[in-house]
């Protein structure tokens, strides 16, 4: 078991409890960088990826691809994302390659309880973001 898996031991139960008992699955993603995919029952299309990079733990949800944005709405979408970035608790909008994301960052030594809070809020925020930005997407 790698350090990230040890650090987040029990994350599934904590997130499940915060989401009213929804089933939560943790799955390691093979690769040179430790990544754990967190899937929440009823939100399978929005898995959260937890990884660590000194000096932080990152929790990332992929929302939509650049190719899904209506070209004539792209500027308005970006401006709206910037405007809303400040008001979204524990999450920020970003882009990785051609994918728009919502992410949270914590200190590398964050407790599993803090990581569970971030994952829970990020999961809720990602649902809200999809609803709020649907008019900009194909």
C-alpha positions in Angstrom: 0.0 0.0 0.0 1.5 3.4 -1.0 1.6 6.5 1.2 -1.5 8.1 -0.4 -3.6 4.9 0.1 -2.5 4.9 3.8 -3.3 8.5 4.2 -6.8 8.2 2.8 -7.7 4.9 4.5 -11.4 5.2 5.5 -12.1 7.9 3.0 -14.9 5.9 1.4 -16.8 5.5 4.7 -16.4 9.2 5.6 -17.6 10.4 2.2 -20.5 8.0 2.2 -21.6 9.3 5.6 -21.4 12.9 4.5 -23.5 12.0 1.4 -26.3 10.3 3.2 -25.0 6.7 2.9 -24.3 6.7 -0.9 -21.9 3.9 -1.9 -18.4 5.2 -2.4 -15.7 3.2 -4.2 -11.9 3.9 -4.1 -9.9 2.5 -6.9 -6.1 3.0 -7.4 -5.2 4.0 -10.9 -2.0 2.3 -12.1 1.0 4.6 -13.0 4.1 6.2 -11.7 2.1 8.9 -9.8 -0.2 7.6 -7.1 -3.8 8.4 -8.1 -7.0 7.1 -6.4 -10.3 7.4 -8.3 -13.3 8.1 -6.0 -16.6 7.1 -7.5 -19.9 8.1 -5.7 -23.1 6.1 -6.4 -25.4 8.2 -8.6 -22.5 10.4 -9.7 -20.5 7.8 -11.6 -20.0 10.2 -14.5 -18.1 12.6 -12.3 -15.4 10.6 -10.5 -12.9 12.5 -8.4 -9.2 11.8 -8.7 -7.1 12.2 -5.6 -3.3 12.5 -6.0 -0.4 13.9 -4.2 2.3 16.2 -5.4 4.6 18.0 -3.0 3.5 20.0 -1.2 -0.2 19.3 -1.7 -3.0 16.8 -2.2 -5.1 17.5 -5.2 -8.7 16.4 -5.8 -9.8 16.8 -9.4 -13.1 16.3 -11.3 -13.1 16.5 -15.1 -16.2 18.4 -16.1 -16.2 18.7 -19.9 -13.9 18.9 -22.9 -13.1 21.9 -25.0 -14.9 20.2 -27.9 -18.1 20.3 -25.9 -18.2 24.1 -25.5 -20.3 26.0 -28.0 -17.7 28.1 -29.9 -19.8 31.3 -29.8 -20.2 30.9 -26.0 -16.6 30.2 -25.1 -15.7 33.7 -24.0 -18.8 34.0 -21.9 -18.2 30.6 -20.4 -14.6 31.6 -19.4 -15.7 34.9 -17.9 -18.5 33.2 -16.0 -16.0 30.6 -14.6 -13.7 33.4 -13.5 -16.6 35.3 -11.9 -17.8 32.2 -10.0 -14.4 30.9 -8.9 -14.3 33.0 -5.8 -17.8 32.0 -4.6 -17.4 28.2 -4.9 -16.4 26.7 -1.5 -13.2 24.7 -1.4 -13.0 24.4 -5.2 -11.6 26.2 -8.2 -12.1 26.0 -11.9 -9.1 25.1 -14.1 -8.1 23.4 -17.3 -5.9 20.4 -17.8 -5.0 20.0 -21.5 -8.3 20.3 -23.3 -10.5 19.4 -20.3 -12.2 21.8 -17.9 -11.9 20.7 -14.3 -13.0 21.6 -10.8 -10.3 21.0 -8.2 -9.4 21.4 -4.6 -6.0 21.4 -3.0 -5.0 20.6 0.6 -1.8 20.5 2.5 0.2 17.3 1.9 -0.3 16.2 5.6 -4.1 16.8 5.5 -6.1 14.4 7.6 -8.5 11.9 6.0 -11.4 13.9 7.5 -10.2 17.0 5.7 -9.8 15.1 2.5 -13.3 13.6 2.9 -14.7 17.2 3.3 -12.9 18.3 0.2 -14.1 15.3 -1.9 -17.7 15.7 -0.6 -17.8 19.5 -1.4 -16.1 18.9 -4.8 -18.6 16.3 -5.7 -21.5 18.6 -4.8 -19.9 21.6 -6.6 -19.3 19.6 -9.8 -23.0 18.8 -10.0 -23.8 22.4 -9.5 -21.2 23.5 -12.1 -22.7 21.1 -14.8 -26.1 22.6 -14.2 -24.9 26.2 -14.2 -22.8 25.8 -17.4 -25.1 23.5 -19.4 -26.2 26.5 -21.6 -22.6 26.9 -22.8 -22.2 23.2 -23.8 -23.2 21.2 -26.8 
